[in-house]
Amino acid sequence: MAARALFTAILSDQFTRLMSGDQFFYLNETFTAEEQGLLNQGNTLGKVIATNTTATNLQDDVFRFLSQQDGKGKGYYANKNGQAELTGSQTGTTLTAELKSGLLAALTNPNDPTHLVLVDASGNYLPTSFLDSYASVKGFLQNQGGIANMLSIQLLVTEINVLRGKVDANSSIFVPAVTVPGTTTTLSSTLQNSLMTNGVSNPSGIANVQDVLNAVIAQLRGGSSDSTFEEALKGVLDGINNNEKIFILA
């Protein structure tokens, strides 16, 4: 016990001397009234900048530069402009051969090549023939069922955005910046933790777009219900498709 007490005393004395002898140690600094006033304006650099500049669109984490791509939402692909992109004409009735081929490659269920991984409002997998008709695609985008169906809708839209060159599947996003659809709040810590626990995002909240797509497909194929994880995935895809400022500039 005596040896432990002596060793503790030596360490305490050493670190006290290091602290006291360092003129740049923060407790040894003396701030002017102006400097102290600046420090009192916020506990993050973002808050300090916002207080002292006219910036109105500053992101919370100023050490990450986030950007947008050109994602389009499900409503866009259900209107005339979106119809023209998918079919080649505002009155087109079938998807372009290139787009249909790309969607089949991305979304065909490997367990059943006659069906896609997409789930309809009744919880059934859509047949591959679903992609034969623009009317079917439009109806699918306009009608929502349970969480698996809503996740399927966002997956289809994201895959279309990727194939149309509006979203780069090799890029990464910052998950904590994703806004919950219909609100002004970002994904809750519960949803963010679900993404990290399932290996979609890393501890810094960064996720690769293709990894997100792969996770959605695996979840839909597995048929197991994890509403928290599915809600988190849906929120991320919704953010991508609605062109939120969540992409990390490479």
N, C-alpha and C positions, 0 to 999 in steps of 0.2 A: 504494500500500500504506500509506503514511504517513497519507494522508487517511482511509482506512478504519479504521486503528488509532486515530486521534484520535477519529473519530465513535463507535467502539465504547467508548472510554474515557469519552466524554461521557455516553453512554446508561447505562453501568454506574454512573457516579457519580450521575446523576440518580435512577435507580431505587433505589440504595442509600440516598440521602438521603430519598426518599419513604417507604421502608420503615422506616428508623430514626426518622424524625420522626413516624410515625403510632403513637400510643400504643395504638390498637385493632388494629394488625396482629397476627395470631395469635401470631407468634413473640415479640412484645413483651409478651404477656400473662403474668401470674403467677397460677397457680391454687392454691387452697388444697388441703389434703390431701383434704377432702371432695369438692371439685370434680374433682380429678384421679381420685379413686376412681370418681366417676360416669362420667367419660369412658372409664375403663378397662373399663367394663361392656359395651361393645359399640361397633361402628363404624357403627351405624345407629340412628335414633331408635326404631325398632321394638324393637330389642334392649334399649335403655335402658328403655323403657316396660315391657316384659315383665319385666325384672329388678326393677323398683321398684313394680310393681302386682300385683294378683291376676288380671289379664286372662289368659285361657287360650285365647281364639279370635282373637287379634290377627293380622291379615294382615301379611305381610312388609313390604309397601310401605304404610306408614301414611298416605302422602300421597294415596293413591287409595282412595276409598270404594267398595267392591264390594258388590253385593247379589245376591239370588237372585230368580228369577221363579217359575214354577210348572211347570217342565218335567216331563214324565213319560217314563219309559223304555220300551223295547220290551216288557219283561215286563208292564208295566201294561196295555198295550193288547191283550195276549194273555190276560188274565184276565177274569173276569166283570164287574168294575167297568169295565174298559176297553171290553169288548164293549158294555156299556150305553151308554157315551159315543159309540161309533162307530155303533151301530145303533138306539139308543133303547130297548133292552131287553137284559137279561142272556141272553135266548134268541134275540135277533135274528139274522137270517141275511144281511141286506144292509145296506150302509152307508146312512146317511141321505142323502137326495137332495142336501142342501146340502153335506155333507162330500164326497160323491163328485164333485160338480160342481167344488168348490174344488180337489180333488186332480188332477182331469183338467186343469184350467186351469194348474196349477203344474207338472205332471209329464209331460204329453203331449210326446212327442218331435216337434219341429217338422219334422224330416227325414222322419218317418213317423208321421202322425197315428193310425195303428192300433196304435201301441205307445207305451209310456212310456219315460222315460229310465232307469228302474230295471232293474238287471241281476240275474238270478237266479243260483243257485249254479252253474249250468252256463255262465254267461257270456253268456246270451241276454237280449235285451230282453223285458220282460214285455208282453203285449198289454194294451190298455186294458180289455178284458173282465175282467182280473184284479181290477178294483175292483168287479165285480158281486157278489162273494161275500165275506162276512166270513171264512169258513173259509179262503179263499185268502190273505187278508191275515194271518190268524193263523199259518198255516203258513209264510208268508214270513218273519215276524218270529221264528219259533222255529228256523229252520234257516239255518245260515251256510255260505258257501263261501269264495271268495277275497276279496281286499281290495276289489274293485269291488262285489261282492255285499254285503259288510259296510257299505261306504260307502252303498250304495243303501238298506239297511235303516235306517240312521241318518237318511238324507235323508227317507224316508217318515215316520218318527216325528216328525222336526222339523216337517215340513209339517203333520202332524196337530196337533201342539202349537200351531202358529201359527193354524191354522184354528179350533181349539177355544178360542183366546184365552188359552192358557197361557204362550205366549212371544210377545213383541213383536218382529216382524221388523225394526222400525225402530230398535231399541235396539242398543247396542254392548257388546262384551265385551272383557275384558283377557286376551289369549291366554296370556301367561306364567303365569296362575293356573290354567289348565286342568290337571286331574289326569289322568294316563294311566289308562285303564280297568283296573281290577284291581290298581292299585298306589297308593302314597302319594306318588309323585313327579310332578312337573309335566312338561309337554312339554319335550323336550330342545331345546337351542339349535339343533340341526340341523333339527328340525321347525318351530321358530319361524321360523328363517331361510327355510325353504321357503315358508311362508305369506307372508312379507314379499317375497321374490323374485318370487312369482307375483301380487303386488298385492292379496292378501287383507287383510293387516294393514299398518299403517303402522310407521315405525321405533320408535314408542313401544309397539308391541304391541297396538294397539287395532284391532278389526275390527267392522264393521257386520254384524249377523246376516244381513240380506238379501244382502249381498255374499258371505258365506260360502256361502249356499244357491245363489247364481248360479254361484259357482266350482265347486261340487260338480256341478251340472247340466252345466256346460260340460265338466268333466273326464269325466263319464260319457258324454256325447254324443260327445266327441272320439275316444274309443276308444284313445287313446294311454296307455301305461302309465308312470306316474311314482309308484312305490310310496312314496317319501318324502313327496311332496305329498299323495297320497291318504291315507296314514297320519295326516298332520297334520290334514287335513280331517275324517277320521273321529273323531279325538280331540276336535276342537272340537265337532262335533255331539253326540258322546257326553256331553261336559261340559254342553252346553245341555240335552239331554234328561234328564240325571240331576240337573238343578237345582243345579249347583255354584255356589258364590259367585264368579262371574266377571263378572257384569253390572255395568257402570259406571253408577252412579246419576246420572241426568240432572239 
